[in-house]
Amino acid sequence: MSAVAGNIPSSAAAARLQNWRRGLYRFRQSWLSVVGLAIVVLLLVAAIAGPWLVPYPEHVAGGINTGARFKPPSAQHWFGTNELGQDVLSLVVAGSRVSLLAGLAVVTLAAIVGTVVGAVAGYVGRWVDEALMRFTDLMLTLPSLILAMAVAAALGPGIANMVFAIVLSWWPGFARLVRGEVMARKEEVYVQAARALGASAPRILFRHILPNIVSPIIVKASLDMGFAILTVASLGFVGIGVKPPTPEWGVLLSLARGYLPDYWWTAIFPGCAIFLAVFAFNLLGDGLRDVLDPRARR
């Protein structure tokens, strides 16, 4: 009997390892997903180590060089310089930290708030479900970007206020997803067994149901990451989010729009950075969907 009991953990570990291998195999079958992962890793490296890798760190700190204004891309300045003589490459690399971390904060907080609201509504049901879901529907009727702009403008400039404003309009999508998953899982056999053994509702919800629905949450978060970065850049572009001289892709694009088309490089490279981030996270999200939810494969 003890030998059989001792083999159970090893068998479970072997099953988990086999599942990971199968998931990795499915992920590798899509070369676009691998490309997306590579770009995401590159962006994360730039966000983490960017301030130490840029060729002109003094420009990131706000330094200017009026003698080098509007220099086109060259061996000395790969992305050219802007109206203050600052190296555009240094600003774009340094701006990846603000854009990526702000987008990650938005998705993480929205996922937490939406998961709690959706889980409670789906498990408790009755009037609690009606109240929470009608409030969620009310939030969904408001255009997310317009709501984020209004809240950010009312709170004032700053990264924290910008993140809060976007989260306020982002969590309902997670709430609707989690509610549906919880309603589908709460009548499963393992949930009924836990209920029969006297487990409390919070324990059943957070120890048995939520761990089994984490896959669609991760997939949605990875797909939303690119759009969160785009929303952060949009608020910076209209002057509501991050304020200069803090380098951020939307702010860089906003400052460069007045110099188009003569000095195109001041706008094209921040725009390409936004495009790459959104494109890469969408590719990665598709790959994770194939790994974590094989039933949704195209």
C-alpha positions in Angstrom: 0.0 0.0 0.0 2.8 2.4 0.9 4.6 1.7 -2.4 1.4 2.5 -4.3 0.9 5.7 -2.3 4.5 6.6 -2.9 4.1 6.2 -6.7 1.2 8.6 -6.9 3.2 11.9 -6.6 5.8 10.6 -9.1 3.0 9.7 -11.5 1.4 13.1 -11.1 4.7 14.8 -11.7 5.3 12.6 -14.8 1.8 13.5 -16.1 2.5 17.2 -15.6 5.8 16.9 -17.4 4.2 15.1 -20.3 1.6 17.9 -20.5 4.3 20.5 -20.6 6.1 18.6 -23.4 2.9 18.4 -25.4 2.2 22.0 -24.9 5.7 23.0 -26.0 5.4 20.8 -29.0 2.1 22.5 -30.0 3.6 25.9 -29.4 6.6 25.1 -31.6 4.4 24.0 -34.5 3.5 27.7 -35.1 6.6 29.6 -36.2 4.6 32.9 -35.9 4.1 32.2 -32.1 7.8 31.5 -31.8 8.6 34.8 -33.5 6.1 36.6 -31.2 7.8 35.1 -28.2 11.3 36.1 -29.4 10.1 39.7 -30.0 8.5 39.8 -26.5 11.7 38.6 -24.9 13.6 41.2 -26.8 11.2 43.9 -25.6 11.4 42.7 -22.0 15.3 42.8 -22.2 15.1 46.3 -23.5 12.7 47.3 -20.8 14.8 45.8 -18.0 18.3 46.6 -19.2 17.5 49.5 -21.6 18.8 52.4 -19.5 22.2 50.6 -19.3 22.3 49.6 -23.0 21.3 52.9 -24.7 24.2 54.7 -26.4 23.2 58.1 -25.0 21.9 57.7 -21.4 22.2 61.4 -20.8 19.5 62.1 -23.4 17.2 59.7 -21.5 17.7 61.8 -18.4 16.7 64.9 -20.2 19.9 66.2 -21.7 19.9 68.0 -25.0 22.3 68.7 -27.8 21.0 71.6 -30.0 24.0 71.2 -32.3 22.7 67.8 -33.4 19.1 68.7 -34.1 17.2 66.6 -36.7 20.1 64.5 -37.8 18.9 61.6 -40.1 19.7 58.0 -39.3 23.4 57.3 -39.5 26.1 55.1 -38.0 26.4 57.6 -35.1 22.6 57.8 -34.5 20.9 54.7 -35.8 17.4 56.2 -35.4 18.5 59.8 -36.0 17.9 62.7 -33.6 14.9 64.8 -32.6 14.2 68.5 -32.3 16.4 68.7 -29.1 19.3 66.8 -30.6 18.4 63.7 -28.5 19.2 60.2 -29.8 15.9 58.7 -30.9 17.2 55.1 -30.4 18.0 55.8 -26.8 14.6 57.4 -26.2 12.7 54.5 -27.8 14.6 51.8 -25.9 14.2 53.7 -22.6 10.5 54.2 -23.4 9.9 50.5 -23.6 10.2 50.3 -19.8 7.4 52.8 -19.2 5.1 51.3 -22.0 5.6 47.6 -21.1 5.5 48.0 -17.3 2.4 50.2 -17.6 0.7 47.7 -19.9 1.6 44.8 -17.6 0.3 46.7 -14.6 -3.0 47.4 -16.4 -3.5 43.7 -17.5 -2.5 42.3 -14.1 -4.8 44.6 -12.0 -7.7 44.3 -14.5 -7.3 40.5 -14.3 -7.3 40.5 -10.5 -10.4 42.7 -10.2 -12.3 41.1 -13.0 -11.5 37.6 -11.7 -12.8 38.4 -8.2 -16.0 40.0 -9.5 -16.7 37.3 -12.1 -15.9 34.4 -9.7 -18.2 35.8 -6.9 -21.0 36.5 -9.4 -20.8 33.1 -11.1 -20.5 31.1 -7.9 -23.0 32.9 -5.6 -25.6 33.6 -8.3 -29.1 35.0 -7.6 -29.2 38.7 -6.7 -25.5 39.0 -6.3 -24.9 37.8 -9.8 -27.6 40.2 -11.1 -26.2 43.2 -9.3 -22.5 42.6 -10.3 -23.3 41.7 -13.9 -25.6 44.6 -14.5 -22.8 46.9 -13.2 -20.4 45.1 -15.5 -22.7 45.6 -18.4 -23.0 49.2 -17.6 -19.2 49.6 -17.7 -19.1 47.7 -21.0 -21.5 50.1 -22.6 -19.0 53.0 -22.1 -16.3 53.3 -24.7 -13.2 52.1 -22.9 -10.8 54.6 -24.4 -13.1 57.5 -23.8 -13.7 56.4 -20.2 -10.0 56.1 -19.6 -9.3 59.5 -21.1 -12.0 61.1 -18.9 -10.8 59.5 -15.7 -7.1 60.2 -16.5 -7.9 63.9 -17.3 -9.8 64.2 -14.0 -7.1 62.6 -11.9 -4.2 64.5 -13.6 -1.0 63.3 -15.3 1.0 60.5 -13.9 1.7 56.8 -14.6 -0.3 55.7 -11.5 -3.4 57.7 -12.5 -3.1 56.5 -16.1 -2.9 52.9 -15.1 -5.9 53.3 -12.7 -7.9 55.0 -15.4 -7.3 52.2 -17.9 -8.0 49.4 -15.4 -11.3 51.0 -14.6 -12.4 50.4 -18.2 -10.6 47.0 -18.7 -11.7 44.7 -15.9 -15.3 44.0 -17.2 -14.0 41.7 -20.0 -12.2 39.5 -17.4 -15.3 39.5 -15.2 -17.6 38.2 -18.0 -15.0 35.5 -19.0 -14.5 34.3 -15.4 -18.2 34.3 -14.6 -19.0 32.0 -17.5 -16.1 29.6 -16.6 -17.2 29.5 -12.9 -20.8 28.8 -13.8 -19.6 25.9 -16.0 -17.3 24.4 -13.4 -19.3 24.8 -10.2 -21.5 21.7 -10.9 -18.5 19.5 -11.7 -18.0 16.3 -9.7 -14.9 17.5 -7.9 -16.8 20.6 -6.7 -19.7 18.6 -5.5 -17.3 16.3 -3.7 -15.6 19.2 -2.0 -19.0 20.6 -1.0 -20.1 17.3 0.4 -16.9 17.1 2.5 -17.9 20.4 4.1 -15.5 22.8 2.3 -16.5 26.4 2.6 -17.6 28.5 -0.4 -14.3 30.6 -0.5 -12.2 27.4 -0.3 -14.2 25.7 -3.1 -14.0 28.9 -5.2 -10.3 29.8 -4.7 -8.8 26.3 -4.2 -10.8 24.1 -6.6 -12.5 26.2 -9.3 -10.2 29.1 -10.0 -7.0 26.9 -10.5 -8.9 25.0 -13.1 -9.9 28.1 -15.1 -6.6 29.9 -15.1 -5.8 28.9 -18.7 -8.4 31.1 -20.4 -7.4 34.0 -18.1 -3.8 33.7 -19.1 -4.7 33.6 -22.8 -6.9 36.6 -22.5 -4.2 38.5 -20.5 -1.6 37.8 -23.2 -3.9 38.9 -26.0 -4.9 42.0 -24.0 -1.3 43.0 -23.3 -0.7 44.5 -26.7 -3.9 46.5 -26.7 -3.1 47.7 -23.2 0.2 49.0 -24.5 -1.6 50.7 -27.4 -4.0 52.3 -24.9 -1.1 53.6 -22.8 0.5 55.1 -25.9 -2.9 56.6 -26.9 -3.2 58.5 -23.6 0.4 59.6 -23.9 -0.3 60.8 -27.5 -3.2 63.0 -26.5 -1.2 64.4 -23.6 -3.2 62.8 -20.7 -0.8 60.0 -19.7 2.9 60.3 -19.1 4.3 63.7 -19.5 7.7 64.8 -21.0 10.6 64.5 -20.5 9.7 60.9 -19.4 10.3 58.8 -22.6 7.2 56.9 -23.6 6.3 55.7 -27.1 3.0 57.6 -27.3 4.7 60.8 -26.0 7.5 60.5 -28.5 5.0 60.0 -31.3 3.0 63.0 -30.2 6.1 65.3 -30.1 7.2 64.1 -33.5 3.9 64.6 -35.4 4.6 68.3 -35.8 7.7 67.6 -37.8 6.3 65.2 -40.4 7.0 64.5 -43.2 10.3 66.3 -43.3 11.8 64.6 -40.2 10.1 61.3 -40.6 12.4 59.3 -38.4 11.3 61.1 -35.2 7.9 59.5 -35.6 8.4 56.3 -37.6 10.6 54.5 -35.0 8.4 55.1 -31.9 5.4 54.0 -34.1 7.3 50.9 -35.2 8.0 50.1 -31.5 4.3 50.2 -30.7 3.4 48.1 -33.7 6.0 45.5 -32.8 4.8 45.2 -29.2 1.1 44.8 -30.2 2.0 42.4 -33.0 4.3 40.3 -30.8 1.9 39.9 -27.9 -1.0 39.0 -30.3 1.2 36.3 -31.8 2.3 35.0 -28.4 -1.4 35.0 -27.2 -2.4 32.9 -30.2 0.4 30.4 -29.3 -0.6 30.3 -25.7 -4.2 29.6 -26.7 -3.1 26.6 -28.7 -1.1 25.3 -25.8 -3.5 26.0 -22.9 -6.8 25.5 -24.8 -6.3 23.0 -27.6 -10.1 23.0 -28.2 -9.8 26.6 -29.5 -7.2 25.8 -32.1 -8.0 27.0 -35.6 
